[in-house]
């Protein structure tokens, strides 16, 4: 309710601005166009059909204000009404165009606060109608959600130059066929019709019979939901891993060959084209990229071709961004993808220090503490007791018994103290469990090979100067990290200046992955869905997982298809696209085209083998052996030196 009231308040402001807020005397002008067609307009804009819509009335000043206000009052539009008068008679054309531009701009503002809008244009002046069509399209007033009803006395041949505007918008043409009997005919222009354009006589209105439909189409028909005449649209696409570029035999094409594509996107395209009753042809951009904003303000790649209206739309997915939305229109975004790092899986390697893996570091610490504490406690207790009893055994011998047990040497215990026997028995039991557990785990671990996966985040890549990055060329992410002034993506931009980044277009992905990423010199940064498809193809060909995905994801973005700015194709395309996802067809086709898409997503990082034990398996133990012997030699040398200099110190004393 608040929205409706605010709309009416704004409408009143517009009326005051154009000098029309003062209510006139309600006398009827006899022969103006609106008077002749008022009842027909009321029948077309029936309150029960469009009760929630706002109504904007544009006229060129040739109709009486009383007729305009009477019609607006009869409509009883609950969404509010507004009237815009732009006189074109008795004043300069430039002045009229300026006023028309202002009126369209104000109507566009009112459009933002309305649930829906129906624009009624009343004029018999071809110049006014042409100017209104031009400025309405530039001012984005005539988007597909806006209904347009043009009321005129002009015959159809004199309106032929407006066929494109009427056919590509949600428009109907109400022609007053007889001003005396007030008989009117309602026409709709067919989009993409050949020649001078096809017009369908949709309905007729007379006083006696009212509004009568002549066809099966309703008022304001959804011309782009199912095309009345099967058109051929021009689509732009690039080949790559997802969609393979091929040539197709076509006798009517130059050289009898036509550019074509096969893949998941084309399968969805065929489904949508069948539902919309359309056919299509393909073109590809010269740089074979998605498209980015150049320094001169123009766009490259597929986005540039759509923005320049060289093609109708692109069935491939594009990341939604503000800069792209200024020049193209996006379908409803169905999917969200994040960037991840694709890197080569290393070969299975032996861990030199694998003999330490059977126990957790805390277990090793507990063993060391027990190894030192238990003999020390036994030594202290034995020394204290030896002061009160007769010493039967050497205390040092009792202490080294614990060491002999740990290293599985034979022991001989002759002691009169039962506490010493109990402690020694518990120590033997503990060392037995430890040694058996260690031996069993060590045998299992000697058969394990570790597969290194070092690049789990963007930070890991930036910290390793030996690896470079590969990014998809001309994407919004390139523009983003080049524009930031701090943070990790600023470091990415700095690495580009140092030559650590290369760029690739979709048609070169497979070759660059084989030559750059597989050897390990580069990692590929792109959407996780693209990575999974790459891994699917590689696994299907080689039967093994040569790549892995990073755990870190970043720069999540929504993805959608693109079309010309404010193109009426976009709402119809979005509707069909959403139906595909909601019905599960996309997932079904995904499993058909990429049967192994999940085979390498969670590939193990370890593998077991059956082979002989090589030197690498036990190299760490030999290192400890050599280190221990070197330490023993050092201690021996120290003892020899001390033995030789000790007599000298004794003689001095």
For each residue, the residues with C-beta under 8 A, 3 or more apart:
1: 4 5
2: 5 6
3: 6 7 113 115
4: 1 7 8 78 79 80
5: 1 2 8 9
6: 2 3 9 10 113
7: 3 4 10 11 54 79 80 110 113 114
8: 4 5 11 12 80 81
9: 5 6 12 13
10: 6 7 13 14 80 109 110 113
11: 7 8 14 15 54 80 81 82 110
12: 8 9 15 16 21
13: 9 10 16 17
14: 10 11 17 18 82 83 84 106 107 110
15: 11 12 18 20 21 82 83
16: 12 13 19 20 21
17: 13 14 106
18: 14 15 83 84 85 103
19: 16 22 85
20: 15 16 65 83 85
21: 12 15 16
22: 19
23: 69
24: 64 65 66 69
25: 66
26: 66 69 70
27: 66
28: 35 64 66 67 70
29: 32 35 63 64 66 67
30: 35
31: 35 36 179
32: 29 35 36 62 63 64 67
33: 36 37 62 63 122 123 124 151 152 153 176
34: 37 38 41 59 63 64 67 68 71 122 151
35: 28 29 30 31 32 38 63 64 67
36: 31 32 33 153 176 179 182 184
37: 33 34 40 41 122 151 174 176 182 184
38: 34 35 41 42 67 70 71 74
39: 42 43 182 205 207
40: 37 43 44 174 176 182 184 186 205 211
41: 34 37 38 44 45 71 120 149 151 174
42: 38 39 45 46 71 74 75
43: 39 40 46 205 210 211
44: 40 41 149 172 174 186 205 211 219
45: 41 42 49 50 55 75 77 118 120 149
46: 42 43 49 50
47: 50 51 75 76 77
48: 51
49: 45 46 219
50: 45 46 47 53 77 116 118 147
51: 47 48 77 78
52: 78 79 115 116
53: 50 77 79 114 115 116 117 118 147
54: 7 11 77 79 80 81 82 110 114 115 116 117 118
55: 45 72 75 77 79 80 81 82 117 118 119 120
56: 81 82 83 84 107 110 117 118 119 120
57: 68 71 72 81 82 83 84 120 122
58: 84 86 103 107 119 120 121 122 123 132
59: 34 62 63 68 83 84 85 86 121 122 123
60: 85 86 87 88 89 122 123 125 128
61: 85 86 87 88 89
62: 32 33 59 89 123 124 125
63: 29 32 33 34 35 59 67 68 122
64: 24 28 29 32 34 35 67 68
65: 20 24 68 69 85
66: 24 25 26 27 28 29 69 70
67: 28 29 32 34 35 38 63 64 70 71
68: 34 57 59 63 64 65 71 72 83 85
69: 23 24 26 65 66 72 73 83
70: 26 28 38 66 67 73 74
71: 34 38 41 42 57 67 68 74 75
72: 55 57 68 69 75 77 81 83
73: 69 70 76
74: 38 42 70 71
75: 42 45 47 55 71 72 81
76: 47 73
77: 45 47 50 51 53 54 55 72 80 81 118
78: 4 51 52
79: 4 7 52 53 54 55 114 115 116 117
80: 4 7 8 10 11 54 55 77 110 114
81: 8 11 54 55 56 57 72 75 77
82: 11 14 15 54 55 56 57 107 110
83: 14 15 18 20 56 57 59 68 69 72
84: 14 18 56 57 58 59 103 106 107
85: 18 19 20 59 60 61 65 68
86: 58 59 60 61 96 99 100 103 128
87: 60 61 90 91 96 99
88: 60 61 91 93 96 125 127 128
89: 60 61 62
90: 87
91: 87 88 95 96
92: 95 96
93: 88 96 97 127
94: 97 98
95: 91 92 98 99
96: 86 87 88 91 92 93 99 100 128 131
97: 93 94 100 101 131 135
98: 94 95 101 102
99: 86 87 95 96 102 103
100: 86 96 97 103 104 128 131 132 135
101: 97 98 104 105 135 139
102: 98 99 105 106
103: 18 58 84 86 99 100 106 107
104: 100 101 107 108 132 135 136 139 141
105: 101 102 108 109 139
106: 14 17 84 102 103 109 110
107: 14 56 58 82 84 103 104 110 111 119 139 141
108: 104 105 111 112 139 140 141
109: 10 105 106 112 113
110: 7 10 11 14 54 56 80 82 106 107 113 114 117
111: 107 108 114 117 141 146
112: 108 109
113: 3 6 7 10 109 110
114: 7 53 54 79 80 110 111 117
115: 3 52 53 54 79
116: 50 52 53 54 79 145 146 147
117: 53 54 55 56 79 110 111 114 145 146 147
118: 45 50 53 54 55 56 77 146 147 148 149
119: 55 56 58 107 136 141 142 146 147 148 149
120: 41 45 55 56 57 58 149 151
121: 58 59 129 132 148 149 150 151
122: 33 34 37 57 58 59 60 63 151 152
123: 33 58 59 60 62 128 129 132 150 151 152
124: 33 62 152 153 154
125: 60 62 88 128 129
126: 129 130 154 158 159 161
127: 88 93 130 131
128: 60 86 88 96 100 123 125 131 132
129: 121 123 125 126 132 133 150 152 154 159 162
130: 126 127 133 134 161 162
131: 96 97 100 127 128 134 135
132: 58 100 104 121 123 128 129 135 136
133: 129 130 136 137 142 162 165
134: 130 131 137 138
135: 97 100 101 104 131 132 138 139
136: 104 119 132 133 139 141 142 148
137: 133 134 140 141 142 165 169 566
138: 134 135
139: 101 104 105 107 108 135 136
140: 108 137 143 566
141: 104 107 108 111 119 136 137 146
142: 119 133 136 137 146 148 165 169 170 171
143: 140 146 566
144: 169 170 224 566 568 570 571
145: 116 117 170 571
146: 111 116 117 118 119 141 142 143 169 170
147: 50 53 116 117 118 119 170 171 172 220
148: 118 119 121 136 142 166 169 170 171 172
149: 41 44 45 118 119 120 121 171 172 174
150: 121 123 129 166 171 172 173 174
151: 33 34 37 41 120 121 122 123 174 176
152: 33 122 123 124 129 159 173 174 175 176
153: 33 36 124 175 176 179
154: 124 126 129 158 159 175
155: 158 159 175
156: 159 160 173 175 187 199
157: 160
158: 126 154 155
159: 126 129 152 154 155 156 162 163 166 173
160: 156 157 163 196 197
161: 126 130
162: 129 130 133 159 165 166
163: 159 160 166 167 189 196 197 199
164: 167 168 197
165: 133 137 142 162 168 169 171
166: 148 150 159 162 163 169 171 173 188 189
167: 163 164 171 189 190 191 192 193 197 223
168: 164 165 191 567 568
169: 137 142 144 146 148 165 166 568
170: 142 144 145 146 147 148 220 223 568
171: 142 147 148 149 150 165 166 167 188 189
172: 44 147 148 149 150 186 187 188 202 219 220
173: 150 152 156 159 166 186 187 188 189 199
174: 37 40 41 44 149 150 151 152 184 185 186 187
175: 152 153 154 155 156 184 185 186 187
176: 33 36 37 40 151 152 153 179 182 183 184
177: 183 184 185
178: 181 182 183
179: 31 36 153 176 182
180:
181: 178 206 207
182: 36 37 39 40 176 178 179 206 207
183: 176 177 178 204 205 206
184: 36 37 40 174 175 176 177 204 205
185: 174 175 177 201 203 204 205
186: 40 44 172 173 174 175 201 202 203 204 205 211 219
187: 156 172 173 174 175 199 200 201 202
188: 166 171 172 173 199 200 202 217 221 223
189: 163 166 167 171 173 193 197 198 199 200
190: 167 193 197 198 199 200 223 228 229
191: 167 168 223 224 227 228 231 568
192: 167 227 229 231 232 233
193: 167 189 190 197 198 229
194: 198
195: 198
196: 160 163
197: 160 163 164 167 189 190 193
198: 189 190 193 194 195 229
199: 156 163 173 187 188 189 190
200: 187 188 189 190 215 217 228
201: 185 186 187 204 214 215
202: 172 186 187 188 213 214 215 217 219 221
203: 185 186 211 212 213 214 215 219
204: 183 184 185 186 201 209 211 212 214
205: 39 40 43 44 183 184 185 186 209 210 211 212
206: 181 182 183 209 210 212
207: 39 181 182 210
208:
209: 204 205 206 212
210: 43 205 206 207
211: 40 43 44 186 203 204 205
212: 203 204 205 206 209
213: 202 203 216 217 218 219
214: 201 202 203 204
215: 200 201 202 203
216: 213
217: 188 200 202 213 221 228
218: 213 221
219: 44 49 172 186 202 203 213
220: 147 170 172
221: 188 202 217 218 228
222: 225 226 572
223: 167 170 188 190 191 227 228 568
224: 144 191 227 276 568 569 571 572
225: 222 276 572 575
226: 222 275 276 277
227: 191 192 223 224 230 231 276 277 278
228: 190 191 200 217 221 223
229: 190 192 193 198
230: 227 277 278 279
231: 191 192 227 278 279
232: 192 278 279 280 281
233: 192 278 279 280 281 312 313 569
234: 280 281 283 310 311 312
235: 269 280 281 282 283 311 312 313 314 315
236: 282 283 284 285 302 305 306 310 311 313 314
237: 243 261 265 282 283 284 302 314 315 316
238: 243 245 284 285 288 289 290 302 316 505 506 507
239: 243 244 245 261 284 288 506 507
240: 243 244 505 506 507 509
241: 506 509 510 530 533 534 537
242: 263 264 265 506 530 533
243: 237 238 239 240 261 262 263 264 265 266 316
244: 239 240 261 262 263
245: 238 239 259 260 261 284 507
246: 260 261 262
247: 257 258 259 260
248: 257 258 259 260
249: 256 257 258
250: 253 256 257 258
251: 256
252:
253: 250 256 257 258
254: 257
255:
256: 249 250 251 253
257: 247 248 249 250 253 254
258: 247 248 249 250 253 281 282
259: 245 247 248 281 282 283 284
260: 245 246 247 248 282
261: 237 239 243 244 245 246 265 266 282
262: 243 244 246 266
263: 242 243 244 266 267 593
264: 242 243 267 268 589 590 593 594
265: 237 242 243 261 268 269 315 316 317
266: 243 261 262 263 269 270 315
267: 263 264 270 271 589 593
268: 264 265 271 272 315 577 580 585 586 589
269: 235 265 266 272 273 280 315
270: 266 267 273 274
271: 267 268 274 275 576 580 585
272: 268 269 275 276 315 573 576 577 580
273: 269 270 276 278 279 280
274: 270 271 277
275: 226 271 272 576
276: 224 225 226 227 272 273 572 573 576
277: 226 227 230 274
278: 227 230 231 232 233 273
279: 230 231 232 233 273
280: 232 233 234 235 269 273
281: 232 233 234 235 258 259
282: 235 236 237 258 259 260 261
283: 234 235 236 237 259 305 310 311
284: 236 237 238 239 245 259 288
285: 236 238 288 289 291 300 301 302 304 305
286:
287: 300 301 473 474 505
288: 238 239 284 285 301 505 506 507
289: 238 285 292 300 301 302 473 474 505 506
290: 238 301 302 303 316 318 472 474 475
291: 285 299 300 301 302 303 304 305 324 474
292: 289 299 300 301 303 474 475 476 478 479
293: 297 298 299 323 479
294: 297 298 299 300
295:
296:
297: 293 294
298: 293 294 304
299: 291 292 293 294 303 304 307 308 327
300: 285 287 289 291 292 294 303 304 474
301: 285 287 288 289 290 291 292 304 305 474
302: 236 237 238 285 289 290 291 305 306 314 316 318 562
303: 290 291 292 299 300 306 307 318 324 327 328 562
304: 285 291 298 299 300 301 307 308
305: 236 283 285 291 301 302 308 310 311
306: 236 302 303 309 310 311 312 313 314 327 328 562 563 564
307: 299 303 304 327 328 564 565
308: 299 304 305
309: 306 564
310: 234 236 283 305 306
311: 234 235 236 283 305 306 314
312: 233 234 235 306 563 564 567 569
313: 233 235 236 306 561 562 563 564 567 569 570 573
314: 235 236 237 302 306 311 318 561 562 563
315: 235 237 265 266 268 269 272 561
316: 237 238 243 265 290 302 561
317: 265 335 559 560 561
318: 290 302 303 314 324 330 559 560 561 562
319: 324 337 475 476 477 557 558 559
320: 324 325 330 333 557 558 559 560
321: 324 325 476 557
322: 325 326
323: 293 326 327 476 479
324: 291 303 318 319 320 321 327 328 330 476 562
325: 320 321 322 328 329 330
326: 322 323
327: 299 303 306 307 323 324 565
328: 303 306 307 324 325 562 563 564 565
329: 325 562 563 564 565 566 567 570
330: 318 320 324 325 333 560 561 562 570
331: 560 561 562 563 570 573 574 577
332: 560 574 577 578
333: 320 330 336 558 559 560
334: 559 560 577 578 581
335: 317 529 558 559
336: 333 556 557 558 559
337: 319 527 528 529 556 557 559
338: 527 528 553 554 555 556 557
339: 477 525 526 527 528 553 554 555 556
340: 525 526 527 528 531 549 550 552 553 554
341: 455 456 457 458 461 523 524 525 549 550 552
342: 513 517 523 524 525 526 531 534 535 547 548 549 550
343: 453 454 455 517 520 523 524 547 548 550
344: 517 518 519 520 546 547
345: 451 453 545 546 547 548 603
346: 349 451 452 453 454 520
347: 451
348: 449 450 451 607 609
349: 346 449 450 451 452
350: 354 449 450 614 616 617
351: 354 357 448 450
352: 616 619 620 623
353: 356 357 620
354: 350 351 357 445 446 448 617 620
355: 358 442 445 618 620 621
356: 353 359 364 620
357: 351 353 354 441 445
358: 355 437 438 441 442 445
359: 356 363 364 367 438 441
360: 363 364
361: 364 365
362: 365 366
363: 359 360 366 367
364: 356 359 360 361 367 368
365: 361 362 368 369
366: 362 363 369 370
367: 359 363 364 370 371 434
368: 364 365 371 372
369: 365 366 372 373
370: 366 367 373 374 430
371: 367 368 374 375 402 406
372: 368 369 375 376
373: 369 370 376 377
374: 370 371 377 378 402 423 427
375: 371 372 378 379 399 400 402 403
376: 372 373 379 380
377: 373 374 380 381
378: 374 375 381 382 398 399 402 420 423
379: 375 376 382 383 395 398 399
380: 376 377 383 384
381: 377 378 384 385 419 420
382: 378 379 385 386 395 398 399 417 420
383: 379 380 386 387 395
384: 380 381 387 388
385: 381 382 388 389 417
386: 382 383 389 391 395
387: 383 384
388: 384 385
389: 385 386
390:
391: 386 394 395
392: 414 415 416
393: 397 398 414 415
394: 391 397 398
395: 379 382 383 386 391 398 399
396: 399 400
397: 393 394 400 401
398: 378 379 382 393 394 395 401 415 420
399: 375 378 379 382 395 396 402 403
400: 375 396 397 403 404
401: 397 398 404 405 411 413 424
402: 371 374 375 378 399 405 406 424 427
403: 375 399 400 406 407
404: 400 401 407 409 410 411
405: 401 402 408 409 411 424 427 428 431
406: 371 402 403 431
407: 403 404
408: 405 431 435
409: 404 405
410: 404
411: 401 404 405
412:
413: 401 420 421 424
414: 392 393
415: 392 393 398 420 421
416: 392
417: 382 385 420 421
418: 421 422
419: 381 422 423
420: 378 381 382 398 413 415 417 423 424
421: 413 415 417 418 424 425
422: 418 419 425 426
423: 374 378 419 420 426 427
424: 401 402 405 413 420 421 427 428
425: 421 422 428 429
426: 422 423 429 430
427: 374 402 405 423 424 430 431
428: 405 424 425 431 432
429: 425 426 432 433
430: 370 426 427 433 434
431: 405 406 408 427 428 434 435
432: 428 429 435 436
433: 429 430 436 437
434: 367 430 431 437 438
435: 408 431 432 438 439
436: 432 433 439 440
437: 358 433 434 440 441
438: 358 359 434 435 441 442
439: 435 436 442 443
440: 436 437 443 444
441: 357 358 359 437 438 444 445
442: 355 358 438 439 445 446
443: 439 440 446 447
444: 440 441 447 448
445: 354 355 357 358 441 442 448
446: 354 442 443 613 617
447: 443 444 608 609 610 611
448: 351 354 444 445 606 607 608
449: 348 349 350 606 607 608 609
450: 348 349 350 351 605 606
451: 345 346 347 348 349 604 605 606 607
452: 346 349
453: 343 345 346 456 548 605
454: 343 346 460 464
455: 341 343 460 461 464 467 523 550
456: 341 453 460 550 551 552
457: 341 460 461 550 551 552
458: 341 461 462 488 492 525 552 554
459: 462 463 488
460: 454 455 456 457 463 464 550
461: 341 455 457 458 464 467 469 523
462: 458 459 488 491 492 495
463: 459 460
464: 454 455 460 461 467
465: 500
466: 521
467: 455 461 464 520 521 522 523
468: 500 501 502 516 521 522 523
469: 461 492 495 500 501 502 522 523 524 525
470: 501 502 503 504 512 516 517 522 523 524 525
471: 475 477 478 501 502 503 504 524 525 526
472: 290 475 477 503 504 505 506 526
473: 287 289 478 503 504 505
474: 287 289 290 291 292 300 301 478 503 505
475: 290 292 319 471 472 478 479
476: 292 319 321 323 324 479 480 557
477: 319 339 471 472 480 481 555
478: 292 471 473 474 475 481 482 503
479: 292 293 323 475 476 482 483
480: 476 477 483 484 489 555
481: 477 478 484 489 490 492 493 496
482: 478 479 493 496
483: 479 480
484: 480 481 487 489 490 493
485: 490
486: 490
487: 484 490 491
488: 458 459 462 491 492
489: 480 481 484 492 493
490: 481 484 485 486 487 493 494
491: 462 487 488 494 495
492: 458 462 469 481 488 489 495 496 501
493: 481 482 484 489 490 496 497
494: 490 491 497 498
495: 462 469 491 492 498 500 501
496: 481 482 492 493 499 500 501
497: 493 494
498: 494 495
499: 496
500: 465 468 469 495 496
501: 468 469 470 471 492 495 496
502: 468 469 470 471 512 516 522
503: 470 471 472 473 474 478
504: 470 471 472 473 508 509 512
505: 238 240 287 288 289 472 473 474 508 509
506: 238 239 240 241 242 288 289 472 509
507: 238 239 240 245 288
508: 504 505 511 512
509: 240 241 504 505 506 512 513 534
510: 241 513 514 534 537
511: 508 514 515
512: 470 502 504 508 509 515 516 517 522 524
513: 342 509 510 516 517 518 524 534 538
514: 510 511 517 518
515: 511 512 518 519
516: 468 470 502 512 513 519 521 522
517: 342 343 344 470 512 513 514 520 521 522 523 524 547
518: 344 513 514 515 546 547
519: 344 515 516
520: 343 344 346 467 517
521: 466 467 468 516 517
522: 467 468 469 470 502 512 516 517
523: 341 342 343 455 461 467 468 469 470 517
524: 341 342 343 469 470 471 512 513 517 531 534
525: 339 340 341 342 458 469 470 471
526: 339 340 342 471 472 530 531
527: 337 338 339 340 530 531 559
528: 337 338 339 340 531 532 549 553
529: 335 337 532 533
530: 241 242 526 527 533 534
531: 340 342 524 526 527 528 534 535 547 549
532: 528 529 535 536 549 594 597 598 601
533: 241 242 529 530 536 537 594 597
534: 241 342 509 510 513 524 530 531 537 538 547
535: 342 531 532 538 539 545 547 549 597 599 600 601
536: 532 533 539 540 594 595 596 597 599 600
537: 241 510 533 534 540 541
538: 513 534 535 541 542 545 546 547 600
539: 535 536 542 543 544 545 596 599 600
540: 536 537 595 596
541: 537 538
542: 538 539 546
543: 539
544: 539
545: 345 535 538 539 548 599 600 603
546: 344 345 518 538 542
547: 342 343 344 345 517 518 531 534 535 538 600
548: 342 343 345 453 545 600 603
549: 340 341 342 528 531 532 535 601
550: 340 341 342 343 455 456 457 460 553
551: 456 457
552: 340 341 456 457 458
553: 338 339 340 528 550 556
554: 338 339 340 458
555: 338 339 477 480
556: 336 337 338 339 553
557: 319 320 321 336 337 338 476
558: 319 320 333 335 336
559: 317 318 319 320 333 334 335 336 337 527
560: 317 318 320 330 331 332 333 334
561: 313 314 315 316 317 318 330 331 573 577
562: 302 303 306 313 314 318 324 328 329 330 331
563: 306 312 313 314 328 329 331 567 569 570 573
564: 306 307 309 312 313 328 329 567 569
565: 307 327 328 329
566: 137 140 143 144 329 570
567: 168 312 313 329 563 564 570
568: 144 168 169 170 191 223 224 571 572
569: 224 233 312 313 563 564 572 573
570: 144 313 329 330 331 563 566 567 573 574
571: 144 145 224 568 574 575
572: 222 224 225 276 568 569 575 576
573: 272 276 313 331 561 563 569 570 576 577
574: 331 332 570 571 577 578
575: 225 571 572 578 579
576: 271 272 275 276 572 573 579 580
577: 268 272 331 332 334 561 573 574 580 581
578: 332 334 574 575 581 582
579: 575 576 582 583
580: 268 271 272 576 577 583 585 586
581: 334 577 578 584 585 586
582: 578 579
583: 579 580
584: 581 587 588
585: 268 271 580 581 588 589
586: 268 580 581 589 590
587: 584 590 591
588: 584 585 591 592
589: 264 267 268 585 586 592 593
590: 264 586 587 593 594 597
591: 587 588 594 595 597
592: 588 589 595
593: 263 264 267 589 590
594: 264 532 533 536 590 591 597
595: 536 540 591 592
596: 536 539 540 599 600
597: 532 533 535 536 590 591 594 601
598: 532 601 602
599: 535 536 539 545 596 603
600: 535 536 538 539 545 547 548 596 603
601: 532 535 549 597 598
602: 598
603: 345 545 548 599 600
604: 451 607
605: 450 451 453
606: 448 449 450 451
607: 348 448 449 451 604
608: 447 448 449
609: 348 447 449
610: 447
611: 447 614
612:
613: 446 617 618
614: 350 611 617
615: 618 619 622
616: 350 352 619
617: 350 354 446 613 614
618: 355 613 615 621 622
619: 352 615 616 622 623
620: 352 353 354 355 356 623 624
621: 355 618 624 625
622: 615 618 619 625 626
623: 352 619 620 626 627
624: 620 621 627 628
625: 621 622 628 629
626: 622 623 629 630
627: 623 624 630 631
628: 624 625 631 632
629: 625 626 632 633
630: 626 627 633 634
631: 627 628 634 635
632: 628 629 635 636
633: 629 630 636 637
634: 630 631 637 638
635: 631 632 638 639
636: 632 633 639 640
637: 633 634 640 641
638: 634 635 641 642
639: 635 636 642 643
640: 636 637 643 644
641: 637 638 644 645
642: 638 639 645 646
643: 639 640 646
644: 640 641 647
645: 641 642 648 649
646: 642 643 649 650
647: 644 650 651
648: 645 651 652
649: 645 646 652 653
650: 646 647 653
651: 647 648
652: 648 649
653: 649 650
